[in-house]
Amino acid sequence: MTNTTDTPAALPSRPAAQRTAAAEAARRFILEPFQTQDPEDQFGGGATAEPITLWGVFDVDSRQDGRNGLVWPSGRPEGFLVADTEDGGQKLLLEHQSTYVAELMAAYDLVAKVRAEQLAAAEAEASVPAHQVIRLEHLGGAAKSVRNRFARLNQLVAMYDTAKAEADAAAARLKEITDGIKAETRQAHPGTGDFTITSGALAHPLTLQLVVSRRLDTAAIRKVLGDDQYNALCKDTESWVLKPNK
């Protein structure tokens, strides 16, 4: 039985997305002149302040009338994006459009990364073969061709529990004997480096030695290298494991 996962929708290529973002910036942000009062004269001497013309960057998506829609980016203490000349305003417009495109592409890259991870997970899940259940107890009612195909497997499975129990008992008995020989030998000759034991009951002499082994601490290595380098140094191997499913 396998689980199904929806495959994430593919995003357009980055150049295509960048062109779309640039077109959106060009459509949304425009440069227009507007008139305002000279702030240095409006409170002086009771005289009416002279109007001045400024060039401002407007966001047409939020514009209604008058100054509504003037761009006032967060984090910029100078306030509205305005300039004294048309050339200066054009420069501000291009800078703001470039910033807007860069922010859109950063968001695009984040979405692309998440979708790539989702797609990789979906592909990995799809590559796992379905789990099969072979019910040998139902072979009696199966067709002859099916019984023949599973005949040898049925014989081997019938012997498995007995053979496994005998092997486990023998392994436990051998470990008990081996541990006893080690303990008795070292107790009889403490401090000796290694031993050779001969006996007429043995087909071959026994050797007892102290062996020092070294293993890699994979958790520590992974922490030092990081996941990418660690995975690059690892090599996957495959093997089939048969065990009782209790």
C-alpha positions as CSV (number, residue, x, y, z in Angstrom):
1,M,0.0,0.0,0.0
2,T,1.4,3.4,-0.9
3,N,0.5,6.9,-0.1
4,T,-0.2,9.4,-2.8
5,T,1.0,13.0,-2.7
6,D,0.0,15.9,-4.9
7,T,2.9,17.1,-7.1
8,P,3.6,20.8,-6.6
9,A,2.8,23.0,-9.6
10,A,5.9,24.0,-11.5
11,L,7.0,27.6,-11.3
12,P,8.0,29.6,-14.4
13,S,11.7,29.9,-15.0
14,R,13.5,32.6,-13.1
15,P,14.1,34.8,-16.1
16,A,10.4,34.6,-17.0
17,A,9.4,35.4,-13.5
18,Q,11.9,38.3,-13.4
19,R,10.5,39.7,-16.6
20,T,7.0,39.5,-15.2
21,A,8.1,41.2,-12.0
22,A,9.8,44.0,-14.0
23,A,6.6,44.5,-16.1
24,E,4.6,44.6,-12.8
25,A,7.0,47.3,-11.4
26,A,6.8,49.4,-14.6
27,R,3.0,49.2,-14.6
28,R,2.5,49.8,-10.9
29,F,5.0,52.6,-10.2
30,I,5.0,55.8,-12.2
31,L,6.6,59.2,-12.1
32,E,4.4,62.3,-12.1
33,P,4.8,66.0,-11.2
34,F,2.7,67.6,-8.5
35,Q,2.6,71.1,-6.8
36,T,3.0,71.9,-3.2
37,Q,3.8,74.9,-1.0
38,D,7.3,75.9,-0.2
39,P,7.8,74.8,3.4
40,E,10.2,77.6,4.1
41,D,7.7,80.4,3.2
42,Q,4.4,79.0,4.3
43,F,4.7,80.4,7.8
44,G,6.6,83.6,7.1
45,G,5.3,87.1,7.2
46,G,1.7,86.2,6.6
47,A,2.3,86.1,2.9
48,T,0.9,83.3,0.8
49,A,3.5,80.6,0.1
50,E,4.6,80.2,-3.5
51,P,3.7,76.8,-5.0
52,I,6.6,74.6,-6.1
53,T,6.7,71.6,-8.5
54,L,8.1,68.3,-7.4
55,W,8.4,65.0,-9.1
56,G,7.1,62.0,-7.2
57,V,6.9,58.2,-7.5
58,F,3.3,57.1,-7.3
59,D,1.8,53.6,-6.7
60,V,-1.2,53.4,-9.0
61,D,-2.6,50.5,-7.1
62,S,-3.2,52.6,-4.0
63,R,-3.7,56.0,-5.7
64,Q,-7.0,57.8,-5.4
65,D,-6.5,61.6,-5.8
66,G,-4.1,64.3,-4.9
67,R,-1.0,62.9,-3.2
68,N,-2.7,59.6,-2.4
69,G,-0.4,56.9,-3.7
70,L,2.9,58.6,-3.2
71,V,5.4,56.0,-2.4
72,W,6.8,56.2,1.1
73,P,9.0,53.1,1.6
74,S,9.4,51.8,5.1
75,G,12.8,52.2,6.8
76,R,13.7,55.4,4.8
77,P,13.7,58.4,7.1
78,E,13.5,60.9,4.2
79,G,9.9,60.0,3.6
80,F,8.2,60.2,0.2
81,L,10.1,59.4,-2.9
82,V,10.2,62.9,-4.4
83,A,12.8,64.9,-6.4
84,D,13.2,68.5,-7.4
85,T,13.7,67.7,-11.0
86,E,12.3,65.2,-13.5
87,D,15.7,63.6,-14.0
88,G,16.1,63.1,-10.2
89,G,12.6,61.7,-10.0
90,Q,13.3,59.3,-12.9
91,K,16.4,58.1,-11.0
92,L,14.3,57.5,-7.9
93,L,11.7,55.6,-9.9
94,L,14.2,53.3,-11.5
95,E,15.8,52.6,-8.1
96,H,12.5,51.8,-6.5
97,Q,11.4,49.6,-9.4
98,S,14.6,47.7,-9.1
99,T,14.2,47.3,-5.3
100,Y,10.6,46.1,-5.9
101,V,11.7,43.5,-8.5
102,A,14.5,42.3,-6.2
103,E,12.1,41.8,-3.3
104,L,9.7,39.9,-5.6
105,M,12.5,37.7,-6.8
106,A,13.6,36.9,-3.2
107,A,10.1,35.8,-2.5
108,Y,10.0,33.8,-5.7
109,D,13.3,32.0,-4.8
110,L,11.9,31.1,-1.4
111,V,8.8,29.6,-3.0
112,A,10.9,27.8,-5.6
113,K,13.0,26.3,-2.8
114,V,10.0,25.1,-0.9
115,R,8.4,23.6,-4.0
116,A,11.6,21.9,-5.0
117,E,11.8,20.3,-1.6
118,Q,8.2,19.2,-1.9
119,L,8.8,17.8,-5.4
120,A,11.9,15.9,-4.2
121,A,9.9,14.4,-1.3
122,A,7.0,13.5,-3.6
123,E,9.4,11.8,-6.0
124,A,11.2,9.9,-3.2
125,E,7.9,8.7,-1.9
126,A,6.7,7.6,-5.4
127,S,10.0,5.7,-6.0
128,V,9.3,3.4,-2.9
129,P,7.8,0.1,-4.2
130,A,4.4,-0.9,-2.8
131,H,4.4,-3.2,0.1
132,Q,3.3,-6.7,-0.8
133,V,1.6,-9.2,1.4
134,I,2.0,-12.9,0.5
135,R,-0.6,-15.0,2.2
136,L,0.7,-18.5,2.0
137,E,-2.1,-19.8,4.2
138,H,-4.5,-19.2,1.3
139,L,-2.6,-21.2,-1.3
140,G,-4.9,-24.2,-0.9
141,G,-7.7,-22.4,-2.8
142,A,-5.4,-20.8,-5.4
143,A,-4.8,-22.0,-8.9
144,K,-2.3,-24.7,-9.6
145,S,0.1,-22.3,-11.3
146,V,0.1,-20.1,-8.3
147,R,0.7,-23.0,-5.9
148,N,3.6,-24.2,-8.0
149,R,5.1,-20.7,-8.1
150,F,5.1,-20.5,-4.3
151,A,5.7,-24.2,-3.5
152,R,9.4,-23.8,-2.5
153,L,8.7,-20.6,-0.6
154,N,6.0,-22.4,1.3
155,Q,8.3,-25.2,2.3
156,L,11.1,-22.8,3.5
157,V,8.7,-20.7,5.5
158,A,7.3,-23.8,7.2
159,M,10.8,-24.6,8.5
160,Y,11.7,-21.0,9.5
161,D,10.3,-20.9,13.0
162,T,11.9,-24.2,14.1
163,A,15.3,-23.3,12.5
164,K,15.2,-19.8,14.0
165,A,14.5,-21.1,17.5
166,E,17.3,-23.7,17.2
167,A,19.7,-21.1,15.9
168,D,18.8,-18.6,18.6
169,A,19.2,-21.2,21.3
170,A,22.5,-22.3,19.9
171,A,23.7,-18.7,19.7
172,A,22.7,-18.1,23.3
173,R,24.4,-21.3,24.4
174,L,27.6,-20.5,22.4
175,K,27.7,-17.0,24.0
176,E,27.4,-18.4,27.4
177,I,30.3,-20.8,26.8
178,T,32.4,-18.2,25.2
179,D,31.9,-15.7,28.0
180,G,32.7,-18.4,30.5
181,I,36.0,-19.3,28.8
182,K,37.0,-15.7,28.7
183,A,36.2,-15.2,32.4
184,E,37.8,-18.4,33.6
185,T,41.0,-17.9,31.6
186,R,41.6,-14.3,32.8
187,Q,40.8,-15.3,36.4
188,A,43.4,-18.1,36.2
189,H,46.1,-15.9,34.6
190,P,45.4,-12.2,35.5
191,G,47.6,-9.6,33.7
192,T,48.6,-11.9,30.8
193,G,48.5,-10.2,27.4
194,D,46.9,-13.0,25.4
195,F,46.3,-16.8,25.7
196,T,46.3,-20.0,23.6
197,I,44.2,-22.8,24.9
198,T,44.7,-26.4,23.7
199,S,42.6,-29.4,24.5
200,G,41.9,-32.9,23.1
201,A,38.2,-31.8,23.1
202,L,39.0,-29.0,20.5
203,A,39.3,-29.4,16.8
204,H,41.6,-26.4,16.8
205,P,43.3,-24.5,19.7
206,L,41.6,-21.3,21.0
207,T,43.2,-17.9,21.1
208,L,42.1,-15.2,23.5
209,Q,43.4,-11.7,22.8
210,L,42.5,-8.2,23.8
211,V,41.4,-6.4,20.6
212,V,40.9,-2.6,20.6
213,S,38.6,-1.4,17.9
214,R,37.8,2.1,16.8
215,R,34.5,3.4,15.3
216,L,33.6,6.7,13.8
217,D,31.3,8.9,15.8
218,T,28.9,9.7,13.0
219,A,26.8,12.1,15.1
220,A,29.9,14.2,15.9
221,I,31.1,14.1,12.3
222,R,27.8,15.2,11.0
223,K,27.8,18.1,13.5
224,V,31.2,19.2,12.3
225,L,30.7,18.8,8.6
226,G,27.1,19.7,8.3
227,D,24.4,17.7,6.5
228,D,25.5,18.5,2.9
229,Q,29.2,17.5,3.3
230,Y,28.2,14.5,5.5
231,N,25.8,13.2,2.9
232,A,28.3,13.7,0.1
233,L,30.8,11.4,2.0
234,C,28.2,8.7,2.7
235,K,27.5,5.8,0.3
236,D,24.2,3.9,0.5
237,T,24.2,0.1,0.4
238,E,21.2,-2.2,0.0
239,S,20.4,-5.4,1.7
240,W,17.3,-7.4,2.4
241,V,16.5,-8.1,6.1
242,L,14.2,-10.9,7.1
243,K,12.8,-10.9,10.6
244,P,9.6,-11.8,12.4
245,N,7.0,-9.0,12.4
246,K,5.8,-9.2,16.0
